[in-house]
Amino acid sequence: MHNYQLTAEWQKLLTADIVALLTQIHEFKGEQNLFIEAKHDTLTQLVEIAKIQSTEASNKIEGIYTSDDRLKKIVLDKTTPRTRNEQEIAGYRDVLTTIHENYEYIPLRPTMILQLHRDLYKFSGISIGGNYKNSDNVIAETDSEGNRRIRFQPVPAWETPEAIDLACKAYDDAVQSGADPLLIIPMFILDFLCIHPFNDGNGRMSRLLTLLLLYRSGYIVGKYISIEKMIEQSKETYYEALQQSSAGWHENANDYGPFVRYMLGVIVAAYRDFSSRVQFLTTKGLSKPDRIRELIKDTLGKITKVEIMEKCPDISQATVQRTLSELQKSGEIIKLSGGRYTAYIWNREND
């Protein structure tokens, strides 16, 4: 049986590269607090964008889709779910909202995990929500030729309640001992995924718990920048790190390092994106068209209209479209056609 003693493991992770990542995040956290205090009203627009992206990305990783229009309406609670996929998307939306608004009052306890999982399935009408798995499960993968192989054998169903209880206690003990939560959070999440406590929803729950624990430790960047989207965009690396860190887990011979490095890298990237977006939101002395112009100019490579609107959520779509047309006519930007993926790039021949 795995030994859930994170206090004895986290010090092994204090390598130069991991310490450098921790230092960056600690510095970003200080800047984050200043931004949030000064621009709280403006940042509410980033929260709405991140909520949509997080709900879409976390479900997309698990193969749960709906149309862009339906997704936005469901996340904004402007329609009722019609399909099984939409029911699960709506459930994720509600759990994400619960965490955003009540994280201070949701300690890491088995009962809390079960309640969040229950709410994940509250629209689907099936009984698995809020219950541990009732049979052993496996983590398998299928190759391009259709061959299926078992990648990892999780904890048996009968051991699951005790395993989750021990994992939660190990997390509390490690944090109370003075360990940096940024190390302990991904270690706990790895243990959670190796336990694989539910018949379904383990991946989505792991990402929701990541946000919950980050928020409770004062790292709330995930409210403004979608950490789930960053994981979805790098999911091959995510699965590689997960596989590397889970090898030998049952025998207490696993290395948490690969998964911890991956998650810290994602958090650093989220903070960098947050700083970049706040910079454009708070730029003084520039008109909205000039802010769009400077954003494109400062972007190395191409940028889409959607990305511009994500970075400048206070600027209307009409203003963005009009500015793009004017910049294109003046020759300052070049339009790269691609249907819905049409992008723009700064014309550096004029510099």
KOLLORO-998591 format. One record per residue (C-alpha): residue in one letter; y, x, z. Coordinates in steps of 0.02 Angstrom, whole numbers, plus 50000, padded with zeros to 5 digits. Example, Ala and Ser with C-alpha at 12.3 -4.5 7.8 and 13.67 -1.06 7.14 Angstrom:
A,49775,50615,50390
S,49947,50684,50357
***
This chain:
M,50000,50000,50000
H,50175,50060,49960
N,50274,50130,50105
Y,50443,50044,50111
Q,50540,50182,50197
L,50697,50215,50096
T,50777,50315,50237
A,50651,50454,50206
E,50678,50450,50017
W,50863,50435,49978
Q,50910,50613,50029
K,50796,50680,49892
L,50915,50599,49767
L,51068,50701,49816
T,51061,50810,49662
A,51219,50876,49578
D,51218,50747,49437
I,51190,50599,49553
V,51323,50658,49676
A,51445,50674,49530
L,51410,50493,49481
L,51433,50435,49661
T,51599,50527,49672
Q,51663,50444,49514
I,51616,50271,49576
H,51699,50300,49746
E,51860,50352,49658
F,51853,50202,49541
K,51826,50087,49690
G,51993,50141,49766
E,52084,50109,49602
Q,51994,49941,49584
N,52061,49876,49748
L,52240,49917,49698
F,52219,49832,49529
I,52146,49675,49605
E,52282,49657,49737
A,52422,49681,49610
K,52353,49576,49467
H,52241,49445,49546
D,52301,49301,49435
T,52284,49399,49274
L,52111,49459,49318
T,52044,49281,49333
Q,52036,49283,49143
L,51919,49433,49150
V,51808,49340,49274
E,51781,49198,49150
I,51738,49317,49009
A,51619,49418,49119
K,51532,49261,49180
I,51494,49206,49002
Q,51436,49380,48950
S,51329,49403,49107
T,51242,49236,49086
E,51209,49268,48902
A,51150,49448,48921
S,51036,49428,49072
N,50946,49282,48990
K,50943,49368,48820
I,50846,49514,48894
E,50709,49388,48936
G,50714,49305,48765
I,50812,49152,48823
Y,50942,49098,48694
T,51057,48960,48638
S,51203,48953,48515
D,51367,49039,48558
D,51458,48872,48566
R,51327,48792,48678
L,51321,48945,48790
K,51507,48942,48822
K,51507,48755,48859
I,51360,48773,48979
V,51438,48920,49073
L,51604,48827,49087
D,51506,48673,49145
K,51571,48565,49004
T,51403,48499,48947
T,51228,48465,49014
P,51079,48573,48962
R,50970,48499,48826
T,50825,48620,48812
R,50716,48726,48928
N,50817,48880,48879
E,50981,48792,48917
Q,50912,48732,49085
E,50875,48912,49134
I,51046,48969,49071
A,51129,48835,49177
G,51028,48890,49328
Y,51083,49070,49305
R,51263,49011,49291
D,51254,48921,49457
V,51170,49064,49550
L,51298,49186,49479
T,51438,49071,49538
T,51359,49059,49711
I,51356,49248,49724
H,51534,49267,49659
E,51603,49144,49785
N,51492,49169,49938
Y,51422,49346,49936
E,51492,49385,50109
Y,51381,49248,50181
I,51219,49291,50089
P,51127,49431,50181
L,50976,49513,50102
R,50838,49409,50179
P,50675,49340,50104
T,50738,49163,50137
M,50898,49198,50040
I,50801,49272,49893
L,50691,49117,49887
Q,50841,49000,49892
L,50927,49093,49749
H,50766,49086,49648
R,50751,48900,49685
D,50925,48871,49615
L,50885,48975,49460
Y,50761,48837,49412
K,50848,48684,49483
F,50878,48608,49310
S,50703,48638,49242
G,50606,48521,49356
I,50461,48643,49378
S,50387,48693,49545
I,50393,48883,49530
G,50576,48890,49587
G,50592,48953,49765
N,50408,48998,49781
Y,50321,49165,49774
K,50190,49192,49639
N,50027,49099,49669
S,49920,49218,49565
D,49921,49402,49523
N,50031,49452,49377
V,50050,49604,49266
I,50193,49688,49175
A,50130,49709,48997
E,50200,49760,48830
T,50148,49726,48652
D,50169,49858,48517
S,50220,49830,48335
E,50039,49803,48285
G,50012,49667,48414
N,49912,49772,48536
R,49945,49724,48717
R,49934,49848,48859
I,49969,49836,49045
R,50120,49941,49089
F,50117,49908,49276
Q,50010,49813,49400
P,50125,49732,49531
V,50082,49691,49711
P,49945,49559,49727
A,50003,49381,49762
W,49931,49379,49939
E,50032,49535,49987
T,50196,49475,49912
P,50279,49388,50063
E,50249,49538,50175
A,50304,49659,50039
I,50471,49571,50013
D,50499,49564,50201
L,50466,49751,50218
A,50577,49792,50068
C,50723,49694,50142
K,50702,49777,50311
A,50692,49949,50229
Y,50856,49914,50139
D,50944,49864,50301
D,50874,50014,50395
A,50930,50137,50261
V,51107,50068,50249
Q,51124,50061,50439
S,51067,50243,50448
G,51221,50293,50348
A,51146,50308,50174
D,51261,50270,50029
P,51226,50090,49972
L,51249,50148,49792
L,51086,50244,49812
I,50993,50114,49914
I,51033,49965,49801
P,50941,50030,49645
M,50800,50094,49756
F,50778,49919,49828
I,50789,49841,49654
L,50652,49957,49591
D,50541,49905,49737
F,50581,49722,49702
L,50529,49740,49520
C,50370,49833,49568
I,50325,49692,49688
H,50366,49566,49549
P,50365,49424,49677
F,50381,49273,49562
N,50282,49192,49423
D,50440,49198,49318
G,50622,49253,49335
N,50594,49425,49412
G,50708,49517,49291
R,50850,49393,49307
M,50833,49391,49496
S,50839,49581,49501
R,51006,49580,49409
L,51077,49442,49520
L,51023,49537,49676
T,51103,49694,49607
L,51270,49604,49595
L,51248,49526,49767
L,51215,49694,49851
L,51354,49782,49757
Y,51480,49647,49807
R,51423,49653,49989
S,51452,49841,49986
G,51628,49822,49915
Y,51591,49862,49732
I,51646,49702,49646
V,51676,49769,49471
G,51534,49657,49409
K,51647,49505,49432
Y,51764,49571,49297
I,51650,49673,49184
S,51475,49612,49142
I,51349,49736,49211
E,51211,49628,49137
K,51285,49650,48963
M,51286,49839,48986
I,51103,49833,49036
E,51062,49722,48886
Q,51151,49841,48768
S,51049,49987,48836
K,50888,49896,48876
E,50775,50026,48795
T,50846,50158,48913
Y,50833,50032,49055
Y,50648,50003,49025
E,50616,50190,49005
A,50699,50228,49172
L,50605,50085,49254
Q,50439,50148,49188
Q,50474,50327,49242
S,50523,50276,49418
S,50379,50155,49443
A,50244,50281,49398
G,50145,50319,49556
W,50236,50184,49655
H,50081,50112,49738
E,50032,50286,49797
N,50208,50326,49862
A,50218,50464,49731
N,50354,50387,49622
D,50524,50465,49584
Y,50669,50345,49609
G,50785,50466,49519
P,50776,50403,49338
F,50813,50222,49386
V,50950,50270,49510
R,51034,50381,49379
Y,51026,50242,49250
M,51102,50111,49366
L,51239,50227,49428
G,51281,50267,49247
V,51297,50081,49210
I,51413,50057,49360
V,51522,50204,49306
A,51533,50132,49131
A,51583,49962,49202
Y,51722,50040,49305
R,51787,50137,49155
D,51789,49977,49052
F,51878,49888,49194
S,52012,50022,49203
S,52036,50015,49015
R,52055,49826,49012
V,52174,49825,49160
Q,52280,49956,49073
F,52306,49840,48926
L,52330,49687,49036
T,52465,49771,49139
T,52557,49872,49007
K,52742,49843,49035
G,52878,49842,48904
L,52763,49800,48757
S,52753,49636,48666
K,52583,49557,48639
P,52575,49613,48455
D,52621,49790,48509
R,52483,49789,48640
I,52357,49740,48506
R,52425,49878,48394
E,52409,50009,48531
L,52234,49950,48576
I,52172,49974,48398
K,52263,50140,48383
D,52184,50205,48544
T,52010,50152,48490
L,51907,50288,48407
G,51809,50196,48275
K,51804,50011,48236
I,51846,49862,48346
T,51813,49677,48316
K,51927,49529,48348
V,51811,49471,48487
E,51824,49641,48573
I,52014,49635,48559
M,52017,49463,48641
E,51899,49523,48779
K,52014,49668,48820
C,52170,49559,48808
P,52116,49389,48874
D,52296,49333,48901
I,52331,49342,48714
S,52286,49189,48610
Q,52168,49196,48463
A,52309,49141,48347
T,52419,49286,48403
V,52275,49409,48380
Q,52237,49344,48205
R,52420,49345,48153
T,52445,49522,48218
L,52289,49585,48129
S,52351,49510,47965
E,52522,49592,47986
L,52449,49762,48030
Q,52332,49750,47882
K,52476,49708,47763
S,52579,49854,47828
G,52433,49972,47800
E,52421,50022,47983
I,52243,49959,48000
I,52095,49944,47881
K,51985,49791,47878
L,51798,49824,47872
S,51718,49665,47806
G,51554,49607,47878
G,51557,49418,47898
R,51555,49371,48082
Y,51550,49558,48120
T,51712,49598,48030
A,51798,49745,48115
Y,51960,49841,48104
I,52000,50025,48115
W,52165,50120,48133
N,52221,50200,47969
R,52236,50380,48028
E,52287,50439,47855
N,52461,50377,47902
D,52471,50476,48064
***
